[in-house]
Amino acid sequence: MLTIDQATYDAIVAHARRDHPDEACGVVAGPEGSDRPERFVPMVNAAGSPTFYEFDSTELLHLYKDMDARDEEPVVVYHSHTATEAYPSRTDIGLASEPNAHYVLVSTRDCFTSSGGNNEGPVEFRSFRIIDGEVTEEEVVVVEQLPPASPPRSDP
Amino acid sequence: MAIDVRIPTILRTYTDGAKAVAGDGATLSALIDDLDGNHPGIKDRLVESKDGGLELRRFVNVYVNDEDVRFIGGLDAQLSDGDQVVVLPAVAGG
């Protein structure tokens, strides 16, 4: 199950709408092992494509160094599909390399007008685990705010 | 000569869970061979055969002191004592 706060959910959807018809991508980082998506980090799709996404290699390094310095991990890795459903493609499954992450797929296929402009059509938002090539869909629970983090364990 | 090598989550099965390991080599290619000696199987996850030679896999990024090795010679990139090598799988899909 993915538990995500409304503001982060809205930010992911807004990013996907904004970049349509190209795929949008990014992560939501959180403290290692916490399963809490706390810090929204939209990324540039270096592929600039309606059918492919890839983080720029230099920005990827900065992102991971930054998360490392904060003891964070990518809790959510998200990207959009702009003409197909919000389900991992074969490429998505083959390249998934964060076994601990929730892979969020957003589909904006119903968000454009016949002339190609964006509109306020519905967006599909789904979450999956992708481990060793196996896809498992999970429930998405959107909350007003994440519950308070459990306090750090103190030594007895 | 000691090179500090940062291992991504997906490859930590080869390093008993270690986030960083020490390696040795004057080039990236030599370093990868050295790593494979201590962590068998890891080389195959980093490189692939192409046109009779070896190449870094398309969706694996390797950085030497924050420089993407694709811009500094790829597998032939030179290494020195104390360098830091970071391995990161691409975040990509379709």
gemmi code that builds the backbone of each chain (N, CA, C; Angstrom):
import gemmi

chains = {
    "A": [
        ("MET", (0.839, -1.194, 0.000), (0.000, 0.000, 0.000), (0.878, 1.250, 0.000)),
        ("LEU", (0.478, 2.213, -0.837), (1.174, 3.499, -0.824), (0.304, 4.517, -0.113)),
        ("THR", (0.852, 5.128, 0.933), (0.161, 6.215, 1.614), (0.871, 7.508, 1.241)),
        ("ILE", (0.115, 8.419, 0.663), (0.714, 9.654, 0.145), (-0.179, 10.828, 0.525)),
        ("ASP", (0.432, 11.986, 0.782), (-0.385, 13.135, 1.177), (-0.930, 13.839, -0.068)),
        ("GLN", (-2.035, 14.538, 0.149), (-2.753, 15.162, -0.967), (-1.868, 16.137, -1.749)),
        ("ALA", (-1.059, 16.929, -1.073), (-0.253, 17.948, -1.758), (0.771, 17.284, -2.694)),
        ("THR", (1.378, 16.189, -2.245), (2.357, 15.499, -3.086), (1.665, 14.820, -4.258)),
        ("TYR", (0.519, 14.209, -3.967), (-0.293, 13.596, -5.039), (-0.620, 14.650, -6.099)),
        ("ASP", (-1.098, 15.794, -5.651), (-1.465, 16.876, -6.587), (-0.249, 17.364, -7.380)),
        ("ALA", (0.910, 17.413, -6.727), (2.127, 17.900, -7.396), (2.546, 16.934, -8.504)),
        ("ILE", (2.410, 15.641, -8.259), (2.756, 14.642, -9.288), (1.808, 14.773, -10.477)),
        ("VAL", (0.510, 14.888, -10.173), (-0.489, 15.012, -11.246), (-0.257, 16.305, -12.042)),
        ("ALA", (0.040, 17.395, -11.344), (0.266, 18.681, -12.023), (1.491, 18.588, -12.936)),
        ("HIS", (2.529, 17.901, -12.466), (3.737, 17.749, -13.282), (3.417, 16.962, -14.556)),
        ("ALA", (2.650, 15.880, -14.394), (2.291, 15.039, -15.545), (1.460, 15.835, -16.559)),
        ("ARG", (0.524, 16.642, -16.050), (-0.305, 17.462, -16.959), (0.551, 18.502, -17.691)),
        ("ARG", (1.459, 19.095, -16.960), (2.284, 20.171, -17.505), (3.173, 19.664, -18.638)),
        ("ASP", (3.729, 18.470, -18.473), (4.677, 17.965, -19.473), (4.000, 17.225, -20.621)),
        ("HIS", (2.715, 16.924, -20.476), (1.983, 16.246, -21.536), (2.137, 17.030, -22.840)),
        ("PRO", (2.395, 16.457, -24.010), (2.352, 15.021, -24.313), (3.656, 14.257, -24.059)),
        ("ASP", (4.702, 14.945, -23.541), (5.903, 14.191, -23.167), (5.689, 13.536, -21.801)),
        ("GLU", (6.444, 12.496, -21.536), (6.370, 11.836, -20.238), (7.060, 12.696, -19.177)),
        ("ALA", (6.430, 12.784, -18.010), (7.022, 13.485, -16.870), (7.578, 12.444, -15.909)),
        ("CYS", (8.602, 12.823, -15.112), (9.184, 11.840, -14.199), (9.778, 12.531, -12.979)),
        ("GLY", (9.961, 11.772, -11.927), (10.560, 12.320, -10.716), (10.513, 11.310, -9.588)),
        ("VAL", (10.905, 11.757, -8.402), (10.841, 10.879, -7.234), (10.198, 11.644, -6.077)),
        ("VAL", (9.776, 10.888, -5.070), (9.456, 11.481, -3.780), (10.358, 10.755, -2.784)),
        ("ALA", (11.266, 11.512, -2.209), (12.245, 10.924, -1.290), (11.678, 10.895, 0.122)),
        ("GLY", (12.234, 10.017, 0.934), (11.835, 9.953, 2.337), (12.932, 9.280, 3.137)),
        ("PRO", (12.876, 9.409, 4.469), (13.907, 8.787, 5.300), (14.028, 7.286, 4.996)),
        ("GLU", (15.271, 6.801, 4.944), (15.531, 5.399, 4.639), (14.730, 4.465, 5.547)),
        ("GLY", (14.036, 3.537, 4.941), (13.296, 2.535, 5.707), (11.981, 3.019, 6.286)),
        ("SER", (11.626, 4.293, 6.063), (10.421, 4.859, 6.690), (9.161, 4.603, 5.877)),
        ("ASP", (9.324, 4.379, 4.569), (8.194, 4.247, 3.650), (7.330, 5.512, 3.635)),
        ("ARG", (7.942, 6.655, 3.943), (7.207, 7.927, 3.960), (7.667, 8.821, 2.808)),
        ("PRO", (6.792, 9.011, 1.806), (7.150, 9.919, 0.709), (7.000, 11.362, 1.157)),
        ("GLU", (8.112, 12.010, 1.485), (8.040, 13.330, 2.125), (8.520, 14.466, 1.235)),
        ("ARG", (9.527, 14.203, 0.394), (10.158, 15.323, -0.322), (10.014, 15.120, -1.828)),
        ("PHE", (9.138, 15.943, -2.428), (8.816, 15.858, -3.851), (9.965, 16.435, -4.681)),
        ("VAL", (10.502, 15.609, -5.595), (11.612, 16.072, -6.438), (11.277, 15.797, -7.909)),
        ("PRO", (10.679, 16.803, -8.592), (10.413, 16.596, -10.020), (11.727, 16.600, -10.778)),
        ("MET", (11.854, 15.738, -11.793), (13.082, 15.671, -12.574), (12.773, 16.035, -14.022)),
        ("VAL", (13.815, 16.423, -14.743), (13.663, 16.685, -16.173), (13.722, 15.339, -16.903)),
        ("ASN", (12.821, 15.143, -17.846), (12.916, 13.960, -18.701), (13.936, 14.251, -19.789)),
        ("ALA", (15.146, 13.713, -19.618), (16.232, 14.012, -20.564), (15.920, 13.469, -21.949)),
        ("ALA", (15.009, 12.474, -22.013), (14.643, 11.914, -23.312), (13.655, 12.834, -24.040)),
        ("GLY", (12.961, 13.695, -23.295), (11.986, 14.622, -23.888), (11.070, 13.945, -24.884)),
        ("SER", (10.449, 12.853, -24.462), (9.735, 11.984, -25.408), (8.351, 11.613, -24.891)),
        ("PRO", (7.397, 11.396, -25.807), (6.066, 10.919, -25.383), (6.042, 9.426, -25.066)),
        ("THR", (7.140, 8.707, -25.352), (7.134, 7.255, -25.144), (8.293, 6.757, -24.288)),
        ("PHE", (9.131, 7.675, -23.777), (10.286, 7.235, -23.000), (10.642, 8.307, -21.982)),
        ("TYR", (11.196, 7.874, -20.845), (11.735, 8.862, -19.906), (13.058, 8.364, -19.369)),
        ("GLU", (13.922, 9.303, -19.049), (15.197, 8.969, -18.422), (15.694, 10.196, -17.682)),
        ("PHE", (16.100, 10.009, -16.425), (16.694, 11.122, -15.684), (18.034, 11.456, -16.345)),
        ("ASP", (18.353, 12.724, -16.445), (19.667, 13.144, -16.943), (20.744, 12.578, -16.012)),
        ("SER", (21.843, 12.086, -16.579), (22.813, 11.353, -15.755), (23.466, 12.228, -14.687)),
        ("THR", (23.725, 13.485, -15.006), (24.339, 14.376, -14.010), (23.344, 14.700, -12.890)),
        ("GLU", (22.083, 14.944, -13.286), (21.061, 15.240, -12.277), (20.775, 14.016, -11.418)),
        ("LEU", (20.898, 12.832, -12.031), (20.700, 11.584, -11.288), (21.732, 11.475, -10.168)),
        ("LEU", (22.988, 11.779, -10.506), (24.043, 11.714, -9.500), (23.779, 12.722, -8.376)),
        ("HIS", (23.419, 13.960, -8.756), (23.132, 14.973, -7.733), (21.997, 14.524, -6.822)),
        ("LEU", (20.956, 13.964, -7.426), (19.806, 13.500, -6.650), (20.223, 12.447, -5.628)),
        ("TYR", (20.998, 11.460, -6.074), (21.369, 10.373, -5.168), (22.361, 10.830, -4.101)),
        ("LYS", (23.252, 11.756, -4.457), (24.186, 12.283, -3.444), (23.421, 13.070, -2.394)),
        ("ASP", (22.440, 13.822, -2.878), (21.622, 14.625, -1.986), (20.822, 13.720, -1.030)),
        ("MET", (20.226, 12.667, -1.581), (19.458, 11.748, -0.732), (20.387, 11.055, 0.265)),
        ("ASP", (21.585, 10.682, -0.210), (22.553, 10.011, 0.644), (22.918, 10.900, 1.841)),
        ("ALA", (23.138, 12.189, 1.554), (23.529, 13.127, 2.611), (22.399, 13.307, 3.633)),
        ("ARG", (21.158, 13.096, 3.193), (20.009, 13.269, 4.087), (19.506, 11.946, 4.671)),
        ("ASP", (20.245, 10.848, 4.407), (19.786, 9.506, 4.814), (18.402, 9.200, 4.265)),
        ("GLU", (18.214, 9.550, 3.000), (16.926, 9.297, 2.349), (17.083, 8.236, 1.271)),
        ("GLU", (15.937, 7.741, 0.823), (15.903, 6.873, -0.346), (14.707, 7.295, -1.198)),
        ("PRO", (14.672, 6.854, -2.470), (13.498, 7.170, -3.282), (12.334, 6.288, -2.839)),
        ("VAL", (11.364, 6.866, -2.141), (10.219, 6.081, -1.665), (9.233, 5.875, -2.818)),
        ("VAL", (9.093, 6.931, -3.637), (8.258, 6.845, -4.831), (9.115, 7.209, -6.045)),
        ("VAL", (9.007, 6.425, -7.111), (9.557, 6.810, -8.416), (8.349, 6.924, -9.333)),
        ("TYR", (8.120, 8.130, -9.873), (6.912, 8.278, -10.692), (7.251, 8.664, -12.125)),
        ("HIS", (6.364, 8.272, -13.045), (6.418, 8.811, -14.401), (5.045, 8.702, -15.034)),
        ("SER", (4.862, 9.421, -16.127), (3.549, 9.421, -16.766), (3.581, 8.636, -18.064)),
        ("HIS", (2.423, 8.103, -18.403), (2.168, 7.576, -19.741), (1.178, 8.547, -20.366)),
        ("THR", (1.460, 8.970, -21.571), (0.624, 10.040, -22.117), (-0.372, 9.549, -23.168)),
        ("ALA", (-0.255, 8.295, -23.581), (-1.205, 7.769, -24.569), (-1.725, 6.392, -24.186)),
        ("THR", (-1.221, 5.837, -23.097), (-1.629, 4.484, -22.694), (-2.001, 4.482, -21.214)),
        ("GLU", (-2.471, 3.326, -20.748), (-2.925, 3.262, -19.360), (-1.761, 3.376, -18.372)),
        ("ALA", (-2.125, 3.633, -17.110), (-1.126, 3.795, -16.053), (-0.705, 2.425, -15.533)),
        ("TYR", (-0.041, 1.670, -16.380), (0.435, 0.333, -16.009), (1.854, 0.201, -16.548)),
        ("PRO", (2.784, -0.406, -15.785), (4.187, -0.472, -16.236), (4.335, -1.156, -17.599)),
        ("SER", (5.082, -0.520, -18.479), (5.364, -1.104, -19.789), (6.476, -2.144, -19.636)),
        ("ARG", (6.735, -2.902, -20.689), (7.828, -3.874, -20.626), (9.149, -3.187, -20.327)),
        ("THR", (9.345, -2.016, -20.923), (10.583, -1.261, -20.661), (10.646, -0.846, -19.185)),
        ("ASP", (9.505, -0.394, -18.652), (9.481, 0.006, -17.237), (9.900, -1.157, -16.345)),
        ("ILE", (9.385, -2.336, -16.672), (9.663, -3.513, -15.840), (11.131, -3.913, -15.976)),
        ("GLY", (11.633, -3.888, -17.229), (13.014, -4.282, -17.470), (14.024, -3.360, -16.797)),
        ("LEU", (13.665, -2.075, -16.674), (14.638, -1.105, -16.144), (14.418, -0.751, -14.672)),
        ("ALA", (13.370, -1.289, -14.074), (13.096, -0.947, -12.668), (14.244, -1.424, -11.791)),
        ("SER", (14.851, -0.502, -11.053), (16.031, -0.891, -10.286), (15.985, -0.442, -8.832)),
        ("GLU", (14.794, -0.088, -8.362), (14.648, 0.281, -6.951), (13.629, -0.661, -6.309)),
        ("PRO", (14.119, -1.814, -5.800), (13.181, -2.814, -5.266), (12.365, -2.317, -4.076)),
        ("ASN", (12.834, -1.244, -3.416), (12.094, -0.737, -2.255), (11.085, 0.350, -2.613)),
        ("ALA", (11.098, 0.773, -3.873), (10.278, 1.944, -4.230), (8.873, 1.552, -4.641)),
        ("HIS", (7.974, 2.507, -4.456), (6.642, 2.423, -5.051), (6.762, 3.065, -6.436)),
        ("TYR", (6.462, 2.317, -7.460), (6.484, 2.876, -8.812), (5.104, 3.423, -9.133)),
        ("VAL", (5.013, 4.745, -9.172), (3.733, 5.388, -9.465), (3.646, 5.687, -10.962)),
        ("LEU", (2.553, 5.279, -11.551), (2.277, 5.545, -12.964), (1.055, 6.446, -13.039)),
        ("VAL", (1.191, 7.508, -13.816), (0.094, 8.446, -14.009), (-0.214, 8.447, -15.498)),
        ("SER", (-1.486, 8.316, -15.855), (-1.814, 8.408, -17.278), (-2.577, 9.691, -17.565)),
        ("THR", (-2.065, 10.409, -18.549), (-2.711, 11.672, -18.947), (-3.397, 11.515, -20.303)),
        ("ARG", (-3.672, 10.256, -20.674), (-4.201, 10.066, -22.038), (-5.560, 10.729, -22.239)),
        ("ASP", (-6.320, 10.947, -21.130), (-7.626, 11.591, -21.286), (-7.558, 13.084, -20.997)),
        ("CYS", (-6.342, 13.625, -21.003), (-6.148, 15.024, -20.606), (-5.849, 15.946, -21.766)),
        ("PHE", (-6.156, 15.521, -22.970), (-5.900, 16.451, -24.052), (-7.134, 16.593, -24.930)),
        ("THR", (-7.227, 17.731, -25.573), (-8.356, 18.003, -26.452), (-8.009, 17.507, -27.847)),
        ("SER", (-9.006, 17.509, -28.732), (-8.756, 17.003, -30.089), (-7.706, 17.835, -30.808)),
        ("SER", (-7.551, 19.100, -30.402), (-6.540, 19.931, -31.056), (-5.176, 19.768, -30.385)),
        ("GLY", (-5.100, 18.898, -29.379), (-3.808, 18.620, -28.760), (-3.539, 19.434, -27.503)),
        ("GLY", (-4.445, 20.352, -27.167), (-4.223, 21.163, -25.965), (-4.561, 20.385, -24.703)),
        ("ASN", (-3.985, 20.776, -23.582), (-4.293, 20.106, -22.324), (-5.662, 20.562, -21.830)),
        ("ASN", (-6.380, 19.667, -21.178), (-7.598, 20.086, -20.508), (-7.636, 19.459, -19.121)),
        ("GLU", (-8.754, 19.592, -18.467), (-8.824, 19.113, -17.088), (-9.427, 17.714, -17.006)),
        ("GLY", (-9.243, 16.934, -18.047), (-9.761, 15.557, -18.044), (-9.156, 14.745, -16.919)),
        ("PRO", (-9.771, 13.595, -16.618), (-9.306, 12.793, -15.480), (-7.920, 12.202, -15.707)),
        ("VAL", (-7.195, 12.051, -14.609), (-5.855, 11.468, -14.639), (-5.914, 10.148, -13.859)),
        ("GLU", (-5.314, 9.124, -14.423), (-5.252, 7.840, -13.746), (-3.984, 7.822, -12.900)),
        ("PHE", (-4.066, 7.375, -11.652), (-2.924, 7.387, -10.726), (-2.862, 6.024, -10.049)),
        ("ARG", (-1.837, 5.220, -10.374), (-1.751, 3.869, -9.805), (-0.335, 3.620, -9.303)),
        ("SER", (-0.216, 2.662, -8.397), (1.098, 2.380, -7.802), (1.401, 0.881, -7.845)),
        ("PHE", (2.686, 0.586, -8.053), (3.109, -0.805, -8.230), (4.432, -1.041, -7.522)),
        ("ARG", (4.650, -2.299, -7.155), (5.982, -2.768, -6.800), (6.504, -3.501, -8.024)),
        ("ILE", (7.758, -3.279, -8.350), (8.358, -4.009, -9.468), (9.645, -4.638, -8.952)),
        ("ILE", (9.604, -5.937, -8.724), (10.749, -6.640, -8.143), (11.079, -7.854, -8.996)),
        ("ASP", (12.334, -7.933, -9.442), (12.790, -9.053, -10.287), (11.837, -9.312, -11.449)),
        ("GLY", (11.381, -8.251, -12.070), (10.538, -8.406, -13.251), (9.077, -8.706, -12.952)),
        ("GLU", (8.746, -8.751, -11.659), (7.361, -9.062, -11.304), (6.635, -7.801, -10.822)),
        ("VAL", (5.460, -7.563, -11.403), (4.689, -6.360, -11.097), (3.539, -6.703, -10.160)),
        ("THR", (3.423, -5.958, -9.070), (2.300, -6.141, -8.155), (1.646, -4.788, -7.925)),
        ("GLU", (0.386, -4.682, -8.299), (-0.304, -3.413, -8.042), (-0.660, -3.325, -6.573)),
        ("GLU", (-0.683, -2.101, -6.052), (-1.018, -1.908, -4.643), (-2.020, -0.771, -4.516)),
        ("GLU", (-2.670, -0.738, -3.382), (-3.660, 0.290, -3.105), (-2.963, 1.630, -2.892)),
        ("VAL", (-3.609, 2.713, -3.337), (-3.095, 4.061, -3.070), (-4.048, 4.745, -2.106)),
        ("VAL", (-3.522, 5.177, -0.967), (-4.337, 5.877, 0.023), (-3.841, 7.315, 0.093)),
        ("VAL", (-4.740, 8.253, -0.253), (-4.365, 9.664, -0.215), (-4.896, 10.259, 1.078)),
        ("VAL", (-3.990, 10.827, 1.862), (-4.377, 11.400, 3.157), (-4.123, 12.909, 3.127)),
        ("GLU", (-4.817, 13.627, 3.978), (-4.631, 15.080, 4.036), (-3.168, 15.399, 4.374)),
        ("GLN", (-2.666, 14.685, 5.379), (-1.259, 14.824, 5.779), (-0.752, 13.470, 6.246)),
        ("LEU", (0.535, 13.183, 6.039), (1.085, 11.929, 6.548), (1.010, 11.958, 8.072)),
        ("PRO", (0.743, 10.804, 8.710), (0.758, 10.774, 10.181), (2.147, 11.146, 10.685)),
        ("PRO", (2.234, 11.635, 11.925), (3.552, 12.008, 12.451), (4.510, 10.818, 12.385)),
        ("ALA", (5.772, 11.115, 12.078), (6.778, 10.051, 12.011), (6.995, 9.496, 13.411)),
        ("SER", (7.254, 8.178, 13.493), (7.562, 7.623, 14.810), (8.903, 8.190, 15.260)),
        ("PRO", (9.020, 8.498, 16.548), (10.256, 9.131, 17.037), (11.439, 8.196, 16.849)),
        ("PRO", (12.652, 8.739, 16.652), (13.822, 7.883, 16.488), (14.015, 7.014, 17.723)),
        ("ARG", (14.421, 5.788, 17.486), (14.615, 4.852, 18.599), (15.758, 5.344, 19.487)),
        ("SER", (15.540, 5.342, 20.771), (16.640, 5.749, 21.650), (17.196, 4.505, 22.338)),
        ("ASP", (18.456, 4.550, 22.661), (19.088, 3.392, 23.295), (18.536, 3.209, 24.697)),
        ("PRO", (18.309, 1.954, 25.103), (17.769, 1.735, 26.452), (18.788, 2.098, 27.516)),
    ],
    "B": [
        ("MET", (46.789, 0.774, -3.905), (45.821, 1.707, -4.489), (44.421, 1.328, -4.028)),
        ("ALA", (43.682, 2.294, -3.546), (42.331, 2.000, -3.073), (41.338, 2.942, -3.727)),
        ("ILE", (40.318, 2.338, -4.295), (39.235, 3.114, -4.895), (37.979, 2.826, -4.080)),
        ("ASP", (37.277, 3.880, -3.712), (36.032, 3.750, -2.964), (34.888, 3.605, -3.977)),
        ("VAL", (34.194, 2.474, -3.923), (33.143, 2.211, -4.908), (31.778, 2.172, -4.223)),
        ("ARG", (30.870, 3.043, -4.654), (29.517, 3.091, -4.084), (28.601, 2.175, -4.883)),
        ("ILE", (27.933, 1.288, -4.159), (27.108, 0.245, -4.777), (25.621, 0.598, -4.622)),
        ("PRO", (24.864, 0.577, -5.714), (23.434, 0.886, -5.597), (22.649, -0.276, -4.971)),
        ("THR", (21.504, 0.029, -4.413), (20.667, -0.962, -3.721), (20.529, -2.271, -4.509)),
        ("ILE", (20.226, -2.154, -5.794), (19.922, -3.333, -6.604), (21.124, -4.276, -6.744)),
        ("LEU", (22.346, -3.761, -6.547), (23.541, -4.619, -6.686), (24.130, -5.037, -5.343)),
        ("ARG", (23.463, -4.658, -4.260), (24.027, -4.994, -2.945), (23.881, -6.463, -2.605)),
        ("THR", (23.110, -7.193, -3.416), (23.054, -8.650, -3.234), (24.433, -9.252, -3.494)),
        ("TYR", (25.254, -8.541, -4.288), (26.597, -9.048, -4.597), (27.622, -8.659, -3.530)),
        ("THR", (27.268, -7.695, -2.686), (28.254, -7.176, -1.728), (27.818, -7.428, -0.282)),
        ("ASP", (27.001, -8.447, -0.077), (26.479, -8.753, 1.267), (25.813, -7.537, 1.886)),
        ("GLY", (25.168, -6.742, 1.062), (24.441, -5.595, 1.590), (25.268, -4.335, 1.750)),
        ("ALA", (26.583, -4.415, 1.499), (27.432, -3.234, 1.706), (27.101, -2.138, 0.692)),
        ("LYS", (27.024, -0.892, 1.199), (26.751, 0.260, 0.340), (28.006, 0.726, -0.378)),
        ("ALA", (29.154, 0.396, 0.183), (30.421, 0.817, -0.418), (31.440, -0.288, -0.216)),
        ("VAL", (32.267, -0.502, -1.227), (33.339, -1.493, -1.108), (34.620, -0.851, -1.629)),
        ("ALA", (35.769, -1.441, -1.265), (37.041, -0.937, -1.773), (37.440, -1.774, -2.980)),
        ("GLY", (38.027, -1.112, -3.964), (38.474, -1.822, -5.156), (39.829, -1.314, -5.583)),
        ("ASP", (40.328, -1.898, -6.664), (41.685, -1.607, -7.108), (41.716, -1.677, -8.631)),
        ("GLY", (42.445, -0.762, -9.266), (42.554, -0.816, -10.717), (42.985, 0.531, -11.269)),
        ("ALA", (43.792, 0.489, -12.344), (44.277, 1.733, -12.940), (43.278, 2.293, -13.948)),
        ("THR", (42.333, 1.424, -14.369), (41.273, 1.882, -15.260), (39.948, 1.341, -14.723)),
        ("LEU", (38.853, 1.876, -15.241), (37.545, 1.400, -14.809), (37.402, -0.089, -15.132)),
        ("SER", (37.887, -0.483, -16.288), (37.801, -1.870, -16.702), (38.537, -2.786, -15.714)),
        ("ALA", (39.745, -2.388, -15.301), (40.517, -3.170, -14.330), (39.806, -3.192, -12.974)),
        ("LEU", (39.208, -2.073, -12.610), (38.482, -2.005, -11.339), (37.303, -2.981, -11.346)),
        ("ILE", (36.580, -3.031, -12.449), (35.421, -3.921, -12.542), (35.862, -5.382, -12.447)),
        ("ASP", (37.002, -5.720, -13.066), (37.533, -7.079, -12.940), (37.888, -7.386, -11.492)),
        ("ASP", (38.492, -6.407, -10.829), (38.862, -6.580, -9.425), (37.601, -6.788, -8.560)),
        ("LEU", (36.578, -5.983, -8.818), (35.328, -6.116, -8.057), (34.718, -7.490, -8.267)),
        ("ASP", (34.761, -7.957, -9.517), (34.156, -9.244, -9.833), (34.891, -10.392, -9.139)),
        ("GLY", (36.194, -10.200, -8.903), (36.965, -11.205, -8.170), (36.455, -11.363, -6.746)),
        ("ASN", (36.083, -10.239, -6.134), (35.604, -10.276, -4.748), (34.097, -10.452, -4.643)),
        ("HIS", (33.390, -10.061, -5.700), (31.921, -10.104, -5.683), (31.449, -10.715, -7.006)),
        ("PRO", (31.638, -12.028, -7.148), (31.397, -12.675, -8.444), (29.989, -12.406, -8.977)),
        ("GLY", (29.937, -12.048, -10.260), (28.649, -11.804, -10.904), (28.371, -10.336, -11.126)),
        ("ILE", (29.064, -9.472, -10.396), (28.744, -8.042, -10.471), (29.152, -7.467, -11.834)),
        ("LYS", (30.219, -8.024, -12.416), (30.703, -7.502, -13.703), (29.634, -7.603, -14.787)),
        ("ASP", (28.946, -8.743, -14.780), (27.935, -8.976, -15.813), (26.778, -7.983, -15.707)),
        ("ARG", (26.598, -7.397, -14.529), (25.524, -6.418, -14.356), (25.953, -5.029, -14.811)),
        ("LEU", (27.266, -4.865, -15.015), (27.793, -3.543, -15.364), (28.174, -3.414, -16.837)),
        ("VAL", (28.655, -4.506, -17.409), (29.134, -4.444, -18.796), (28.446, -5.503, -19.649)),
        ("GLU", (28.501, -5.300, -20.951), (27.959, -6.289, -21.888), (28.884, -6.371, -23.097)),
        ("SER", (28.850, -7.505, -23.784), (29.651, -7.683, -25.004), (28.993, -6.925, -26.138)),
        ("LYS", (29.825, -6.235, -26.900), (29.300, -5.543, -28.070), (30.404, -5.447, -29.115)),
        ("ASP", (30.114, -5.876, -30.323), (31.066, -5.831, -31.423), (32.415, -6.424, -31.021)),
        ("GLY", (32.403, -7.544, -30.343), (33.636, -8.226, -29.987), (34.354, -7.646, -28.781)),
        ("GLY", (33.856, -6.514, -28.252), (34.496, -5.930, -27.070), (33.486, -5.811, -25.944)),
        ("LEU", (33.928, -5.190, -24.852), (33.014, -4.978, -23.735), (32.622, -3.510, -23.690)),
        ("GLU", (31.392, -3.278, -23.304), (30.930, -1.901, -23.144), (30.137, -1.804, -21.862)),
        ("LEU", (30.133, -0.607, -21.299), (29.281, -0.357, -20.151), (27.836, -0.533, -20.609)),
        ("ARG", (27.022, -1.168, -19.796), (25.616, -1.328, -20.175), (24.955, 0.035, -20.345)),
        ("ARG", (24.044, 0.103, -21.299), (23.404, 1.374, -21.659), (22.703, 2.031, -20.464)),
        ("PHE", (22.081, 1.220, -19.591), (21.303, 1.810, -18.503), (21.991, 1.703, -17.147)),
        ("VAL", (23.330, 1.667, -17.198), (24.119, 1.752, -15.970), (24.978, 3.000, -16.076)),
        ("ASN", (24.921, 3.844, -15.075), (25.766, 5.040, -15.045), (26.881, 4.836, -14.045)),
        ("VAL", (28.105, 5.199, -14.456), (29.245, 5.128, -13.553), (29.923, 6.495, -13.561)),
        ("TYR", (30.240, 6.974, -12.369), (30.854, 8.294, -12.233), (32.185, 8.144, -11.506)),
        ("VAL", (33.204, 8.843, -11.994), (34.478, 8.904, -11.283), (34.609, 10.334, -10.776)),
        ("ASN", (34.692, 10.485, -9.481), (34.756, 11.818, -8.869), (33.719, 12.755, -9.494)),
        ("ASP", (32.484, 12.268, -9.562), (31.319, 13.036, -10.040), (31.268, 13.252, -11.555)),
        ("GLU", (32.210, 12.681, -12.296), (32.158, 12.804, -13.763), (31.614, 11.526, -14.363)),
        ("ASP", (30.610, 11.662, -15.214), (30.072, 10.505, -15.929), (31.194, 9.905, -16.782)),
        ("VAL", (31.501, 8.633, -16.598), (32.648, 8.042, -17.318), (32.459, 8.053, -18.832)),
        ("ARG", (31.220, 8.198, -19.290), (31.018, 8.238, -20.746), (31.761, 9.425, -21.376)),
        ("PHE", (32.020, 10.446, -20.549), (32.723, 11.625, -21.075), (34.226, 11.560, -20.830)),
        ("ILE", (34.698, 10.536, -20.132), (36.137, 10.477, -19.816), (36.740, 9.117, -20.165)),
        ("GLY", (36.232, 8.529, -21.250), (36.874, 7.316, -21.750), (36.144, 6.013, -21.492)),
        ("GLY", (34.996, 6.085, -20.856), (34.225, 4.864, -20.620), (35.008, 3.852, -19.801)),
        ("LEU", (35.063, 2.612, -20.254), (35.763, 1.572, -19.496), (37.262, 1.842, -19.414)),
        ("ASP", (37.779, 2.688, -20.323), (39.208, 3.023, -20.290), (39.516, 4.205, -19.369)),
        ("ALA", (38.505, 4.760, -18.730), (38.727, 5.911, -17.839), (39.820, 5.584, -16.818)),
        ("GLN", (40.735, 6.536, -16.644), (41.872, 6.330, -15.741), (41.451, 6.551, -14.287)),
        ("LEU", (41.989, 5.745, -13.401), (41.690, 5.884, -11.975), (42.969, 6.105, -11.183)),
        ("SER", (42.849, 6.832, -10.083), (43.993, 7.058, -9.192), (43.590, 6.717, -7.769)),
        ("ASP", (44.608, 6.483, -6.970), (44.400, 6.185, -5.563), (43.500, 7.248, -4.938)),
        ("GLY", (42.492, 6.802, -4.184), (41.627, 7.745, -3.493), (40.426, 8.213, -4.300)),
        ("ASP", (40.337, 7.796, -5.562), (39.173, 8.190, -6.359), (37.906, 7.587, -5.792)),
        ("GLN", (36.805, 8.264, -6.052), (35.514, 7.695, -5.687), (34.734, 7.348, -6.941)),
        ("VAL", (34.277, 6.099, -7.006), (33.485, 5.626, -8.144), (32.067, 5.359, -7.649)),
        ("VAL", (31.090, 5.971, -8.331), (29.690, 5.770, -7.958), (28.992, 5.029, -9.095)),
        ("VAL", (28.280, 3.971, -8.766), (27.499, 3.229, -9.753), (26.019, 3.504, -9.492)),
        ("LEU", (25.305, 3.938, -10.513), (23.871, 4.181, -10.383), (23.133, 3.650, -11.604)),
        ("PRO", (22.163, 2.788, -11.384), (21.342, 2.376, -12.523), (20.538, 3.578, -13.013)),
        ("ALA", (20.325, 3.643, -14.326), (19.504, 4.735, -14.860), (18.108, 4.625, -14.279)),
        ("VAL", (17.472, 5.785, -14.050), (16.050, 5.773, -13.735), (15.371, 6.123, -15.041)),
        ("ALA", (14.787, 5.102, -15.666), (14.286, 5.260, -17.020), (13.197, 4.233, -17.278)),
        ("GLY", (12.469, 4.466, -18.360), (11.419, 3.528, -18.742), (10.682, 4.062, -19.950)),
        ("GLY", (9.559, 3.437, -20.239), (8.843, 3.862, -21.424), (7.413, 4.210, -21.105)),
    ],
}
model = gemmi.Model(1)
for chain_id, residues in chains.items():
    chain = gemmi.Chain(chain_id)
    for i, (resn, *xyz) in enumerate(residues, 1):
        res = gemmi.Residue()
        res.name, res.seqid = resn, gemmi.SeqId(i, " ")
        for name, pos in zip(("N", "CA", "C"), xyz):
            atom = gemmi.Atom()
            atom.name, atom.element = name, gemmi.Element(name[0])
            atom.pos, atom.b_iso = gemmi.Position(*pos), 0.0
            res.add_atom(atom)
        chain.add_residue(res)
    model.add_chain(chain)
structure = gemmi.Structure()
structure.add_model(model)
structure.setup_entities()
